[in-house]
Amino acid sequence: MSKIESRENDPNAELRSFEPLRVTLALGALLLGLLFSIH
């Protein structure tokens, strides 16, 4: 229980969990941009 509470109180915990999603979205946008620029 203590780990869950500390994770909820830690403001950086959510940022770390969302970081991979932002990276994948950025890479996906770059790949789409390259594909559209080629076509």
N, C-alpha and C positions, 0 to 999 in steps of 0.2 A: 504493500500500500504506500509506503514511504517513497518508493521510486516514482510511482504514478503522480503523487502529489508534488514532488520536487520537479517533475517534468512539466506539470501544468503551470507551476509558479515560475519556471524558467522561460523568459521571453525569447531566448535564442533557440529553444527546442523546436518551436514551430518553424523558424527560419531554416534550421538544418533539415527538417523533414520536407520542406517545400523546395529546397535548393535543387535536387536532382530533376524535379519537374520543370523548373525554370530552364535548366541546362538543356533538357531534351526539347523543350519548346523552341529555344533559341537555335539549336542545331537543326531542327525540323524547318524552321523559317529560312535559315540559310540555305538548306538543301533545296527547298521549294524555289527560292530566289534564283539559285543557280540553274535549276531545271527550266524555269520560265525564261531566263536570259539566254539559254542555249536555243530554245525553241523560239 
